[in-house]
């Protein structure tokens, strides 16, 4: 839920924007972990865009 809230905030800030879910989650994890080797993100690349 926190990731989706962050993505929504980024999308509201700019028209015709898209935000990568994995890059947003990776940024959150980087801020909370001691080193990058503590986690691995696996899955399809997903981007959210604004909806008119």
Backbone as numpy.savetxt, mean C-alpha at the origin, in Angstrom:
# Nx Ny Nz CAx CAy CAz Cx Cy Cz
-7.02 -3.57 7.30 -7.84 -2.38 7.30 -6.97 -1.13 7.30
-5.88 -1.18 8.03 -5.00 -0.01 8.07 -4.44 0.28 6.68
-4.06 -0.76 5.95 -3.53 -0.57 4.61 -4.58 0.05 3.70
-5.81 -0.44 3.76 -6.87 0.12 2.93 -7.16 1.57 3.28
-7.08 1.91 4.56 -7.27 3.30 4.97 -6.17 4.18 4.42
-4.94 3.71 4.43 -3.83 4.48 3.88 -3.98 4.66 2.38
-4.38 3.59 1.68 -4.58 3.66 0.23 -5.69 4.65 -0.08
-6.78 4.61 0.67 -7.89 5.53 0.44 -7.42 6.97 0.61
-6.64 7.23 1.62 -6.12 8.58 1.86 -5.26 9.04 0.70
-4.41 8.17 0.17 -3.57 8.53 -0.97 -4.39 8.79 -2.22
-5.44 8.01 -2.44 -6.27 8.18 -3.62 -7.08 9.47 -3.58
-7.51 9.86 -2.39 -8.30 11.08 -2.24 -7.45 12.31 -2.58
-6.15 12.21 -2.38 -5.26 13.35 -2.58 -5.02 13.75 -4.02
-5.29 12.86 -4.98 -5.00 13.20 -6.38 -6.03 12.57 -7.30
-6.46 13.33 -8.30 -7.40 12.80 -9.29 -6.68 11.86 -10.23
-7.38 10.84 -10.69 -6.85 9.85 -11.63 -5.58 9.18 -11.11
-5.49 8.97 -9.82 -4.32 8.34 -9.22 -4.57 6.85 -9.03
-3.49 6.11 -8.90 -3.60 4.71 -8.51 -2.52 4.43 -7.47
-2.80 3.51 -6.58 -1.88 3.22 -5.48 -1.69 1.72 -5.40
-0.46 1.29 -5.30 -0.16 -0.13 -5.14 -0.35 -0.57 -3.70
-1.12 -1.64 -3.53 -1.36 -2.15 -2.18 -0.08 -2.71 -1.58
0.70 -3.45 -2.37 1.91 -4.06 -1.83 2.95 -3.02 -1.44
3.10 -1.97 -2.25 4.09 -0.94 -1.89 3.67 -0.22 -0.61
2.38 0.00 -0.45 1.88 0.64 0.77 2.12 -0.25 1.97
1.80 -1.53 1.84 2.00 -2.49 2.95 3.48 -2.65 3.25
4.32 -2.69 2.19 5.76 -2.83 2.40 6.29 -1.64 3.19
5.82 -0.44 2.87 6.25 0.76 3.61 5.87 0.66 5.08
4.66 0.16 5.35 4.22 -0.01 6.74 5.09 -1.03 7.46
5.37 -2.16 6.80 6.19 -3.20 7.42 7.62 -2.72 7.64
8.16 -1.98 6.68 9.52 -1.45 6.84 9.63 -0.56 8.07
8.58 0.19 8.35 8.60 1.09 9.51 8.50 0.33 10.83
7.99 -0.91 10.79 7.75 -1.66 12.02 8.74 -2.78 12.27
9.57 -3.13 11.29 10.50 -4.25 11.45 11.93 -3.76 11.62
12.76 -4.62 12.17 14.16 -4.25 12.39 14.98 -4.36 11.12
14.68 -5.35 10.26 15.40 -5.50 8.99 14.48 -6.16 7.97
14.77 -5.92 6.70 13.89 -6.38 5.62 13.75 -7.90 5.55
14.69 -8.64 6.08 14.64 -10.10 6.05 13.60 -10.70 6.98
12.93 -9.89 7.77 11.94 -10.40 8.72 10.63 -10.80 8.07
10.40 -10.39 6.86 9.12 -10.69 6.21 9.33 -10.89 4.72
8.33 -11.53 4.11 8.34 -11.71 2.66 6.91 -11.50 2.18
6.73 -10.65 1.19 5.41 -10.41 0.62 5.31 -11.19 -0.68
4.28 -12.03 -0.76 4.08 -12.87 -1.94 2.65 -12.70 -2.42
2.47 -12.59 -3.71 1.12 -12.48 -4.27 1.10 -11.67 -5.54
-0.06 -11.56 -6.09 -0.24 -10.80 -7.33 -0.13 -9.31 -7.05
0.35 -8.59 -8.03 0.42 -7.13 -7.91 -0.98 -6.56 -8.04
-1.36 -5.74 -7.10 -2.71 -5.16 -7.12 -2.60 -3.65 -6.96
-3.37 -2.94 -7.75 -3.42 -1.49 -7.66 -4.87 -1.07 -7.52
-5.10 -0.08 -6.70 -6.42 0.50 -6.54 -6.44 1.86 -7.21
-7.52 2.14 -7.90 -7.68 3.43 -8.57 -8.91 4.13 -8.03
-8.98 5.41 -8.30 -10.16 6.17 -7.88 -11.35 5.76 -8.73
-12.54 5.88 -8.16 -13.78 5.56 -8.87 -14.63 6.81 -8.89
-15.06 7.19 -10.08 -15.87 8.40 -10.20 -17.29 8.13 -9.78
